[in-house]
Amino acid sequence: DPQSGEITPPSAFIPSAERYDIMPKIDRWVIEHFLAHLSLYPQLPQKRFSINLSGSSINDDAFISFLTHQLAQHHIDPKRLCFEITETVAISNLKKAADFIIELKKLGCCFALDDFGSGMSSWTYLKQLPVDYLKIDGNLVKETPTDRVSCAMLESINYIGHVMGLKTIAEYVENPSILEKAQELSID
């Protein structure tokens, strides 16, 4: 906010940006500026960075060529990037999402399915998406120390993820008891 100097949280503008179909521009702006910034620090350890993408970018046929151009322009190794899409976005157009993921993986990027367990979770959907990481929704995770059903659900998601060769990530690990439960269940 130019007057107050406060940072506007994403939850305040993303719904409007989605409604008025400007999320692809925001996604591109984030990628362009992030890669430009990252290129200024070649001495940084070779860590992987995650970038969330909107459903609009997945449906944008020109997005992959944009990304390829940005990676080349800023001399960034695609293996350093992990793109995240939510489960809801992925299943809204499953074939398009799977094709998009495959194309980005051909570049060398990896992919995470975000918020798994929050919406229409289906093993069939998951089986069709060639992701590398399965991020388990935090609302499920934070209840595991006190709720047996949530714990069993988390355990089953983790087990299936590992059987599929995916790394699992528990969101909202906010205290020692949640961390202990996640470690007990062998979540990555």
C-alpha positions in Angstrom: 0.0 0.0 0.0 1.7 3.2 -1.1 0.1 5.3 1.6 0.6 3.1 4.6 3.7 1.2 3.5 2.1 -2.1 4.5 2.4 -5.1 2.4 -0.9 -6.3 0.9 -1.3 -10.1 1.5 -2.0 -12.3 -1.5 -5.4 -13.2 -0.1 -6.4 -9.6 -0.5 -5.8 -9.5 -4.3 -5.6 -13.0 -5.7 -9.4 -13.6 -5.8 -9.9 -10.4 -7.8 -6.9 -11.2 -10.0 -8.5 -14.6 -10.8 -11.9 -13.1 -11.4 -10.5 -10.6 -13.9 -8.2 -13.1 -15.5 -4.9 -11.3 -14.7 -3.3 -14.2 -12.8 -1.2 -15.2 -15.8 0.3 -11.7 -15.8 1.0 -12.0 -12.1 2.6 -15.4 -12.5 4.8 -14.2 -15.3 5.8 -11.1 -13.3 6.8 -13.3 -10.3 8.8 -15.6 -12.5 10.5 -12.9 -14.5 11.5 -10.9 -11.3 12.4 -14.0 -9.3 14.7 -15.4 -12.0 16.3 -11.9 -12.6 16.9 -11.6 -8.8 18.3 -15.2 -8.5 20.7 -14.6 -11.4 22.3 -11.7 -9.4 23.5 -14.3 -6.8 25.3 -17.1 -8.6 27.2 -17.8 -5.4 24.0 -19.0 -3.7 24.0 -22.7 -2.8 22.3 -24.8 -5.5 19.0 -25.0 -3.7 15.6 -25.6 -5.2 13.0 -22.9 -5.1 9.2 -23.4 -5.3 6.9 -21.1 -7.3 3.1 -21.4 -7.1 1.2 -21.3 -10.5 -2.4 -20.4 -11.1 -4.7 -22.5 -13.2 -4.7 -19.8 -15.8 -1.0 -20.2 -16.4 -1.5 -24.0 -16.9 -4.1 -23.3 -19.5 -1.9 -20.6 -21.2 -0.4 -22.3 -24.3 2.4 -19.7 -24.5 3.5 -20.1 -20.9 6.1 -22.8 -21.5 7.9 -20.8 -24.2 7.8 -17.8 -21.9 9.4 -19.9 -19.1 12.0 -21.3 -21.5 13.0 -17.8 -22.6 13.3 -16.6 -19.0 15.4 -19.5 -18.0 17.8 -18.9 -20.9 17.9 -15.1 -20.4 18.8 -15.4 -16.8 21.0 -18.5 -17.1 19.1 -20.4 -14.4 19.2 -24.2 -14.2 15.6 -25.5 -14.5 16.4 -28.1 -11.9 16.4 -25.4 -9.3 12.7 -24.8 -9.8 9.7 -26.6 -8.5 6.4 -25.4 -9.6 3.3 -26.0 -7.4 -0.3 -26.2 -8.4 -3.2 -26.9 -6.1 -5.1 -30.2 -6.3 -8.3 -28.2 -7.2 -6.5 -26.6 -10.2 -5.0 -29.9 -11.4 -8.3 -31.8 -11.4 -10.3 -29.0 -13.1 -8.5 -30.0 -16.4 -6.6 -33.1 -15.6 -5.3 -33.8 -19.1 -4.1 -30.2 -19.6 -2.5 -30.2 -16.2 -0.7 -33.6 -16.8 0.6 -32.4 -20.2 1.8 -29.1 -18.7 3.6 -30.9 -15.9 5.3 -33.3 -18.4 6.5 -30.4 -20.6 8.0 -28.5 -17.6 9.6 -31.7 -16.4 11.2 -32.1 -19.9 12.9 -28.7 -19.2 14.2 -30.1 -16.0 11.8 -28.5 -13.5 10.0 -30.5 -10.9 6.4 -30.3 -9.7 4.5 -30.4 -6.5 0.8 -31.0 -6.0 -0.2 -28.5 -3.3 -3.0 -28.8 -0.7 -3.6 -32.5 -1.3 -6.5 -33.6 0.9 -8.3 -30.3 0.9 -10.6 -30.7 -2.0 -11.7 -33.5 -4.2 -8.8 -35.7 -3.4 -8.8 -38.9 -5.5 -6.2 -41.5 -5.9 -7.2 -41.8 -9.5 -6.4 -38.1 -10.1 -3.1 -38.4 -8.2 -2.1 -41.5 -10.3 -2.6 -39.5 -13.5 -0.4 -36.5 -12.4 3.3 -36.9 -12.9 4.3 -34.9 -9.9 7.5 -35.2 -7.7 6.1 -33.9 -4.4 2.8 -34.3 -2.6 2.1 -31.5 -0.2 -0.5 -32.6 2.3 -3.0 -30.0 3.3 -2.2 -28.3 6.6 -5.8 -28.5 7.9 -5.4 -32.3 8.0 -1.8 -32.2 9.3 -2.4 -29.9 12.3 -5.2 -32.1 13.7 -3.0 -35.3 13.6 -1.7 -35.2 17.2 -5.3 -35.1 18.6 -7.5 -36.7 16.0 -7.1 -40.4 15.2 -9.0 -40.1 11.9 -6.8 -37.2 10.6 -3.8 -39.2 11.7 -4.9 -42.3 9.8 -5.7 -40.2 6.7 -2.3 -38.5 6.8 -0.7 -41.9 7.2 -2.5 -43.3 4.2 -1.7 -40.3 2.0 1.9 -40.6 3.0 2.0 -44.3 2.3 0.4 -44.0 -1.2 2.7 -41.1 -2.0 5.8 -43.2 -1.1 4.5 -46.2 -3.1 4.2 -43.9 -6.1 7.8 -42.7 -5.5 6.8 -39.2 -4.4 8.3 -37.2 -1.6 5.7 -36.1 0.9 5.5 -32.7 2.6 3.3 -31.9 5.6 2.1 -28.3 5.6 1.5 -26.3 8.8 4.0 -28.2 11.0 3.7 -25.5 13.6 4.7 -27.1 16.9 6.7 -30.0 18.4 3.7 -32.4 18.7 2.8 -32.0 15.0 6.5 -32.4 14.0 6.8 -35.5 16.2 3.7 -37.0 14.5 5.0 -36.2 11.0 8.3 -37.8 11.8 6.6 -40.8 13.4 4.7 -41.3 10.1 7.9 -41.0 8.1 6.7 -37.9 6.1 9.6 -36.6 4.1 
